[in-house]
Amino acid sequence: MQINGIHHVTAIAGPARRNLDFYSRILGLRLVKKTVNFDDPTTWHLYFGDADGAPGSILTFFPWEHVAPGRLGVGETQETAFRIPASALDYWTQRFVGLGVVHDAPETRFGETVLAFRDPDGMRLALVAVPGSEREPSWDNGEIPGAFAIRGFHGVTLLLTETGPTAAILSEVFGFAEVGRENGIVRMQAAGTVQGGVVDLREGRGSLPARLGGGSVHHVAFRARDDAEQARMVKLLSDRFGLRTTGQRDRNYFRSVYFREPGGVLFEIATDAPGFAADEPAESLGSALKLPSQYEKRRGEIEAALPALV
């Protein structure tokens, strides 16, 4: 049986220390993995999520100290949204006011109350008040009461020149279906998926193309239960849509392939296995720098080059 929904979202940030403070302290997410960019081992790759680092809760960052700001445009993720209990909305509004987090007034989208905000790099984020989500997994960071904590992803909004071709990929490959339209947005939802089950498609005809930089989402990863399911998706992309993926790449905590969907957004298909406890105990996730095997012999050099996190 196919497992649907978002596996993780990866974005670009500015200074690593600031990024860690915002997502672990202000938002209360768990730092589940400290590793490096596999293509640039002098750059951190930080993973944030719930207590278990479960698929559907993971937001990752490549932080560069002097990165130029990105420009939102077509072919990019416009907003990344998290789930919170419906009773937590006032708490988060007051927290953002008290901590100086840039945010909008709450609004209603598809019958849900949404609090949009931005991180220090200008990345567009939102909290969606979801009744019943208080029973879902979270992380206790020692500051935010558990009753109000973030419960993983709600979903993402993609800004596209046209929505139809992307909707077809989401439907036929990733198991999403259209469930509504509102204010120019097409809502796609994965049936039976709690965390990361929503992708909103916004048409942005006439907008400039996106330019990656600080505050930009680099890619969105969708779940595959295992290698066989991933291979089935790759074949379907080729046979049905004429789209080629990269070869499979081992990311230590999942195995990935990548491709550009028709709207220009970089998509990944990531396996659920082996997970973030593959190289350290679940109770101590994110406590030590973990390196891929090819860089282990350079540990001293890499540790000296990485920006300080504390």
N, C-alpha and C positions, 0 to 999 in steps of 0.2 A: 504494500500500500504506500502510495506516495505521501511524503511529508511536505506540506506546503508552507509558504511564508518566507519572510526575510530571515536570513542567517545572521548577517551583520552589516553594518554600514561603516565605511572607512572615509575619513576626512583629513584635511590638511590644517595644521594649526601653527601658531607662532610659538613663543617660548614654552618649552616643555614644563617648566615649574609652574607657570601660570595655568597651563592646560590641566595639569594634575590637580591643582588646587580647585579649579572651577568644577571639574567633573566629580572629584571624590569628596570635597568638602561642601561646596555650595549645592550641587545636585544630589550628593549622597550615593553615587554609584560605587561599586567595588572595583578597585584596580585588580583585575584578574590575571594580568600578564604584563611583565616588563621584558620586552625583547627589542630587537633592532629591525630596521628596514632591511630585508634580505638583499636588496640591491644596493644599499648604502648603509653599511654597518656602523657608521659614525652618527647615524640618526636613530633616535628612539622609535619604537613602535609600541604604543601604549594601548592596552585593551581595557575597557570598562564594561561592567555588566551587573547582573544580579549576584546573589550569594554563590550560585553554582557556576556562573559563567555560561548559562544556557543559551543555545541558539535562539534568536529572537530578542535577546537583551543586550547584545554586544555592539558597542560603538568604539571604533578604534581610530587612532590618530598617528599621522606622521608629523611630528612637531619640528619645524625649522626655526631657529632663533630669529632670523632676519627675513622671513618670507614676505613677499609683497602681497597685498590684499588681492583676493580673487574678485571677479566680476560675475554676478549672477546673470545667466542668459539661457537660451534654449540649449537643450542637450545636457541638462544638469539636474541634480536633485535640488529642488527649491527649499524644501523644509523636511526636517526629521522630527517625528513626534513620538513622545513617550506616553504611556498609560499611567494615570494616577487614580486612586479612589475618588468617587464623586465628592466625598466629604472633605477632601484635601485641598480643594481649589482655593479657599480663603487663606489657608495656611501658606500656600505657595505664593499667592499674590502679595501677602504681607512680608514673606521672606525676601522676595525680589525687591520690594520697596526698601526694606531695611538694609539690604546688602548692595543696593545700587545696580541691580541687574536690569538691563534695558529690556522692557517688555511692553506689550500692547494691552489694552483693556480686553477682558474676556469677551468672546464672541461665540455665536452658535454656528456650527457647520454640520450638516447631515444629522441634525437633532442632538449633537454632542456639544458640550461647552469646552471651548479651547482657549488656552492661555498661551499666546505666542511670545517668544522672547529670543534674545541673541546671546551668544557667548562672547568672550572678550575679543575674538577674532571676527565677529560679525556673522558667524554661522547661524542660520535661521533654524530655530528649534520651536517646539510646542509641547505643552502638557495637555492631554485630553482626559477629561473627567469621565471615567467609565464605571457605572454602577456595577457592583459585584467584584471589581478588580482587587478589593482589599484581601480577597482570599488567594491571590496569586503570589508567586515568589517575589522577594525583594532583598534588600541588603540593609542591615542596621549599621550605620556608620558612627553610631554613638552620639550623634547630634540631632539628626532628624528623627522624630518619633516614627516607629514602624507603621503606625496607622496611616501616615501621610507619605510614605516612601514611594519612589518610582517603581513601577511594575513592568519594566521592559518596554519594548517598542509598541506603539500603536501602528505606525507605518511611516511612509514617506510620500512626498509630493514631487512629481517629476514635471519639469517645464519643457514642453515639446512644441515643435512647429505644427504637428498634427498628432492626434492621439490614437487614431485607429490602428496603425501598424504595431505600435507598442502594446496596445490592448490585446492584439492577437497573440503576441508572444507570451504575455502574462497568462492568457487564457489557455492556450494550447500546450504550452511547455511547463508552466509553473502552477497550473491548477487554480487560477483566479477566475472570477466571474464578475461581470458588471452588476452592481447592486443599486446604482442611483446616479443621478446627474443634478448638479446644483451650481449656479453661478459660474458656468463654463468649466466646471470640473467633472470629470468622469471618475466615479469611485469603483475600484476593483477590489474584491475581497476574496480571501481564501477560506472556503467553508471549513468550519471545525477548527480553525487556527485561532489561538488566543493572542499570543504575542507576535507582533510583526505580520499581521494578517491583512493589512490595508495598504494599497497603493493608489494614490490619487493622481490623475493625469490632468494637467492644466495646459490648455492651448495658449501658446505665446507667439502667434504669428506676428512678424515684424520686429520681434525683439532681437537684440544682438546675440551672437553666439557666446556661450559661457567662456570665461577665461579662468583657469585654475589658479588658486593662490590661497592665502590664509582665509579660513572660513568657508572654503569650498568642500563639497563632498567629492571624493575621488571616485568611489564606486559603491554600488549596492550589491550585496551577495544574497543569493537565494539558496534555500536548503535543498540538499539531496541526502537521503538517508544513508547511502553508501556509494561505493564506486559503480556498482551496476546501475543504480538509478541515475547517477550522474552521466554515465555513458549513454543511457537511453535518451536523456535530455539532449545530449550533444548530437546524437543521430537525428533526433526530431528537428533540431535547429537546422541541420544540414539538408535533410530530405524535404522538409516542409517549407522552409524559409530561405534556403540557400545561404545560411550564415555559418561561417567557420569559427571555431573557438581555438584558443591556444591549446597546446598540449597540457596534460595534467601537471600541476606544480605542487610539490609537497610543502605545506606551510607549517609543519610540525603538529598543529592542533586541528587541522582539517586539510583536505586535498582539494585543489581549486582548478577550474578552467575559467577563462575570461572571453568576453566578446562584446562588441558594440551592438546594442539593439538598434532598430531602425531610426529612432529619434536621436541617436548619438550618445546616449548615456552608457557608460561602461558598466556592464553587468558581470557578475561572477556567479558561478555555481559552486558551492562549498559543501563538502560532506559533513555530517554531524560528528562522525568519528575522526580521530580518537578523542577529541575534547581537550580542555585546558588542564586537566589533571594528569596529562600524559607524562609530564616531566617534573611535577612537584605535587605534594599532597593537597587535597582540596581545601584543607583548613588553612594552608599557608599560601594560597594563590596570590601571585603578584608581589611576593616579598623579596624575591631575588632576581637578578638579571639572568635570563635564560637565552642562550645563544644557539643557533643552528650549528650542527656538528662541523660544518666547513669553517666556522669562525672561532671555534673553541680554542685553537692554538694561538689566536690573536687576542685572547680575553684581556690581558693587561693593557695592550695598546687601545683596544676598543673602549674599555672602561675609562681610560684616561681622556679619551676624546669626547665621550658623551657629556652633554651639559648636565649639571647637577640638578637633581629633582627636589632637594631639600636645602 
